[in-house]
Amino acid sequence: MKNGKVVLVGTGFVGMSMAYTMLNRGGVNELVLIDIDKNKTIGEEMDLNHGMPFAPQKMTIKAGDYNECKDAQVIVITAGVTQKPGQTRLELAETNAKIIKDITKNIMNSGFNGVIIVASNPVDLMTYVVYKVSGLPSNQVIGSGTVLDTARLRYILSDYLNVSSKNIHAYIMGEHGDSSFVPWNHAYVGCKKITEIIKNNSDEVCKLDEIHQNVVNAAYEIIEKKKATYYGIGMSLSKIVKSVLDNDNSILTVSTFLKDGKYGQDDVYIGVPAVINKNGVRELLELELSKNEQEKLDNSCRIIKEMRKNSIDKIIDE
């Protein structure tokens, strides 16, 4: 395994936003680009390399193939189709599951044994596909989960409370989708609970619900205005990768494998706070949820498992 080597599979808007962030941020020694469109990867390689004189460090960037995966420390998968008008979420999941299955087989055929980070949608389902097909330990396969949702929540709360987003400690949990939720009792401004700040003010309590809804609606609004979202998720992926490369034990709400009754669940990937280091998930943090919050998490997991049962499990086993 080569220290600081990252392979990106999928050079669309999301993948290249991550690559551009990495070039500006530093911390990566080598970045290999893989895409079904070989010509595009060469163009992206050239374009990024032309910015190297202004980057904080030397970084080898090249278009490559799956044989490059063998000694990589991290592989990020952003490949897949986007949801078309009129297409159901299940139809999208079926199409992407087949694509992700093939990609995972190609990765593992190289002899890869590092950490795989999945961003392809529906991300919780696609992360499960990679886990099952790769045969890697579950801690080495993680999804972007609700890391972006959590960033959106922190930004919106910071704007509302007029406090730096770096001092907002709040999380979105559950599915990366409409069934996500905020465990408000574990949300802090600095070291003070948000629930204490807004206590005895019913208007403020309603405002928290509105803020969560704004997070849920954010992607729809962006897509309506500019057709796709990619900067936020690109930076989120860069942060996850950096946490693995730096072995920094960051707490991020990645899509993590729940088993042995953690959060009352088993055999499902879902967004929960987890400690991320060079091995992927070092451990997940099991928060005490209210009855209502636990029901919301159970509902998120039920939605994912139903989609798996309907067709994804068959695609994995084919």
N, C-alpha and C positions, 0 to 999 in steps of 0.2 A: 504494500500500500504506500503510495507516494504522499508525503505530508503536504497538505495545502492544494491537492489536485481535486478539481470539481468538474464533473461532466454534466452538461445540460442537454436533455433530450426534449427537443421542441423549441424552435427558434421563432415563435410567434411573438405577439406583443408582450405577453406576460413573461416569457422566458428572456426576451431581450431587455425588458425593463429591469429584470433581476441582474442580467449580465452588465448592463450599463451602471447600475448601482454598485456592483462589485468593483468595477473599474475605478469608480470615483472614491469608493470607500477604502479599498485595499484589503489586505489580509488573505488574498488568494494568490498562490504562486502560479497555478496553471489552470486554464479554463478551456475545456474541449466542447465544441458545439456539434450536436448531432441532430439531423432532421431528414425526413424523407426527401425533401427538396435540397439536394446536395449543392446546387448552384447558390441557393439562398444562404447556406451556411458559410460559403466562401465569401460572399458579399458582406455578411455580418462580421466575419473575421476581419476583413479589410477595414471596414468602417470603424470598428472598435479599436483596432491597432493604430489607426491614424490619430486617435486621441491619447495615445500612450505618453507623449511628451508632457502632458498636463496631469497625468495620473500620479498618485502619491507613492507608488512603488512599481517596479518592473513586474510585469505579469505576462506569461506566455499564453496567447490566445490563438486557437487554431480550430479549423473545421476538421472533424475526425469521424471515426466509425466506432462500432461497439467493441472492437478489440482494445480500444483506449480505456474501457471501463475497468479492466482487470486491476490496475494499481491505483484507482481513484479512491479518495477518502470519502467523498460524498457524490451522489448522483441525484440530480433534481429532474423530475419528470413533469413537464408542462404541456406535453403533446396531447392531442385529442381535438375533436370537433366542438364547436360552440353550438349552443341551442338555437335551432332555427324556429322562425315563427310557426306556430301551430304544432310544434313537436313537443310531446310530453316528456317529463323528466325521466320517466322509465325508458323511453325510446333513446334518449340521449345517453343514459347509463349503459344500455345494451351495446350501443355503437362504440362508446369509449372503452367499455370493458374488453371488447375484442382487440382494440388497438393497444390498450395498456398491457393486456396479456402477452401479446407478441413482443412488445418492447421489453417487458420483464424477462422473458425467455432469452432474448438477445443479450441482455445485460448479464444474466447469470451464466450464460454459455462462455463468457469471457473469463470466469473464475472470480468475479467480484465478491468481496466480503466486507463492504463498508456500510455506510448509512444511506438509505434511499429516502428522499423527501418527495412527496407527491402533491401536486397542485391541480392536477386535471380534475374536472368536475363530472359528476357529483363527488367531491373530494373524499368524503368518509367511505363511500363505496369503493372508489378506485384505489384507496389505500389498502383496503381489505383484499382487493384483487391482487395487488402487488405482493402483499404478505403471503397469501396462499400459494401463488404461482412461484414466488422466489424461493420459498422454503427457509428464508432467513428468520432468525429470532425476532419476535414481535417488537422488541426495543429498537431494532435496527431499521424498522420501516415506520415512518411517521408521515402524516399528512399536514398540509398547511392549516387544516382545521378551522378554528375561529380566531386565529392570530390577527388576521385583517379586521374581522368584526370587532375584536377587542381594541385594536388601534383606533378604529372609527369611534367606538364608545369613549375612549379616553380623550380623543380630540373634541368630540361634541360636548362632553362634560366639562372639559377645561375651558371651552369657549363660553359655556353657560355660567360656570362658577368663577371665571376670570382668574384661574390658577394654572400654572404651567402643566402641560399634559404629562410631563415627567414625574409630577407629584400626584397624579391620579392613579390609584391602584384599584382597578376594577376589571372584571372579566366577563366576557360572553362565553357561555358554555352550551354544549349540545351540538346539534347538526349545524354545519355551515349552510344555513338556509332559513326558511321562515319559522321553523320550530325552535330556534335558539332562544336562550333566556339569560337574564342577569341575576346572579345570586346577590341581591343588594346588601344583605347583611355582611357580606365579605368585601364590600366596596369602600375604599378609603380615599380621603383627601389628606395627603400627608399621613398622619397617624390617627386622624379622627374619622369615625364612621360617617358615611354619607347619610345613613338613616338617622343618625343623631343630629346632623346639621339641619335636616329638613323636618325633624320631629315636630308634631303639633301644627304642621302647616299642610292642610289637605291639598292646596293648590300645587305645592312643591312635590308631593307624592304623585300626583297626576302627571307632573312634569317629567318625573323619572320614567313613567310608562311611555310618555311621548318621545323621550330621548331614545329609549330602546327601539321604539317603532321606527324612528328616523334611521337608526343603524340598519335595521332589517330592510328598509326601503332604499337605502343609499345606492346599492348596486343597480336597482331598477331605474333609479333617477339618472344615474351616470350613463347607463346604457341607452336610455331614451335620448339623452342630450348628445352623447359622443360615440354611441354604438358599442363601446366596450370599456371595461375597467382593466388597467394594467399597472399603473405607477404604484398604487398602494400595495397590491399583492406582490409586485416585483421587489419592493423594499422589505416587505414582510418575509419573503423567501430569503432574501439576502441576510436578514437578521438570524433566521433559523440556521442557515449554512454557517454563518460566522460563529454562532454558539457552539456548533459541532466542532469546527476547526480550532476555535480558541479554547475548547473544553471549559467553558466559563460557567456552567451550571445555571444558566438563565431559566427563569420560570416563564413558560410560554404555553398558550392554550392550543397546542397542536392536536391533531387527530391521533389519539392514542388507543392502543388495544386494551379493552377492559376484559378481565377474566377473573375467575375465582371469586365472583360476587362483589368486586369493586364497584361502588355506586349501585349495588344491587343488580349488576349486569354480568353477562358472560358472552364471549365470542362476538364482539362488535367494536368497530373503531368509531370514536366520537371525540369531539373537542372538549378536553378537560385540562386544567393546569397541570403541567408536568415539568420536571427538572431536566434540561437538555445539556448533554455534554458530548464528548468524543464518541461515546457508544450509542448515541441517539437518546432514548429516554432512560435516564438514570433511575427515576422513580416518578410515579404520579402522586399528586397531592389530593387526598380525599377530603374534600370540604364537607362540613355538616350542612346539609340542605334542609330547608323547610319542607313540609309535606307537599306544598304546592310546587316547589322547585323540583323535588324528586319526581313528581308526576310529569313535569315538563321534560325532564331528562329521559324518563321512561318512554314518553311519547316520541321523542327524537329517535331513540334507539329502536322503537317499534316501527317507525316509518322506514328506517334503513334496513331493518331485518326483513320487512315485507317486500321491499324492492329486491333484495337479495333472493328471497324465496321464489319470487315470481319468475326470475330468469337469470340473474347474475351468477348464482351458484352453478347453474347448468353450464354457463359459458366457461366458468373456471374449470369445471370437470371434463369438458369436451376433449 
